[in-house]
Amino acid sequence: MMKLYYAPGSCSLAAHLVLLETGLPFELDRVDLATRRTESGQNYLEINPPGYVPTLELSDGQRVTEVPVILQYLGDHAPKGGLVPPAGSMERYRIQSWLNFITSEIHKGFGPLFADDTPIHYRPALKDRLRQRFGHIAAQLNQTPYLMGEEFSIVDPHLWVMIKWTRMVGIDPDQWPSLVAFETQIGARPATRQALRTEDLTW
Ligand SMILES: N[C@@H](CCC(=O)N[C@@H](CS)C(=O)NCC(=O)O)C(=O)O
């Protein structure tokens, strides 16, 4: 069975959501990011040397790392398919552009806003940059219900976690009604409800 190493409410939630969407069997192992130990008693640095979550461990022990790659692995192996366009298609490159945009332009933009040691005067510029990036996302969601168009895909849970984070750092998503509609829609999916219960989140 596959295993996901995760920390509640972190970016690993995107992988947790997509795992549930696929219907594939999996187990969870919670990582304490302060001590780098897992709930099952392993040294997490031996599993993923940079020490961050998520890591997806396959049933044969091989490991897949980095959120955009884990999501694509899961989409490619979803028994019913339909969660990611086929490799080599133009649509696959399009979803990779979104995944990369979210991971590098949005996800990594949050890091300094969550850190206590970021100088206070630097925060407004960080938030402005993120607002500009979310504006780009909102422009797409003004046209289509999901990032890739009319159908839900692996990139939507990734985006959903990022929208949830905006509220934690004082960026008001209400300025983008299409983003809030998307947030409500993804938040109501059975997989999302289940993941939030399991991770004990009251989002
Ligand atoms: N490039 C990595 C980044 C993962 C990442 O930033 N994980 C955060 C949680 S959202 C983490 O574990 N941070 C703890 C640390 O870096 O020590 C990926 O895409 O998987």
The ligand as a MOL file (V3000), in Angstrom:
LIG
                    3D

  0  0  0     0  0            999 V3000
M  V30 BEGIN CTAB
M  V30 COUNTS 20 19 0 0 0
M  V30 BEGIN ATOM
M  V30 1 N 9.4210 21.8900 -2.9610 0
M  V30 2 C 8.6860 21.1590 -1.9570 0
M  V30 3 C 8.2910 22.1010 -0.8540 0
M  V30 4 C 7.5420 21.4270 0.2560 0
M  V30 5 C 7.3220 22.3410 1.4290 0
M  V30 6 O 7.5400 23.5640 1.3670 0
M  V30 7 N 6.8370 21.7550 2.5380 0
M  V30 8 C 6.6290 22.4950 3.7710 0
M  V30 9 C 5.1890 22.3870 4.2270 0
M  V30 10 S 4.0840 23.2280 3.1370 0
M  V30 11 C 7.5020 21.9250 4.8650 0
M  V30 12 O 7.4980 20.7320 5.1140 0
M  V30 13 N 8.2680 22.8000 5.5250 0
M  V30 14 C 9.1430 22.4230 6.5870 0
M  V30 15 C 10.5830 22.6780 6.2490 0
M  V30 16 O 10.8830 23.1460 5.1360 0
M  V30 17 O 11.3900 22.3980 7.0860 0
M  V30 18 C 7.4730 20.4610 -2.5750 0
M  V30 19 O 6.8960 20.9740 -3.5400 0
M  V30 20 O 7.1030 19.3560 -2.1410 0
M  V30 END ATOM
M  V30 BEGIN BOND
M  V30 1 1 1 2
M  V30 2 1 2 3
M  V30 3 1 2 18
M  V30 4 1 3 4
M  V30 5 1 4 5
M  V30 6 2 5 6
M  V30 7 1 5 7
M  V30 8 1 7 8
M  V30 9 1 8 9
M  V30 10 1 8 11
M  V30 11 1 9 10
M  V30 12 2 11 12
M  V30 13 1 11 13
M  V30 14 1 13 14
M  V30 15 1 14 15
M  V30 16 2 15 16
M  V30 17 1 15 17
M  V30 18 2 18 19
M  V30 19 1 18 20
M  V30 END BOND
M  V30 END CTAB
M  END
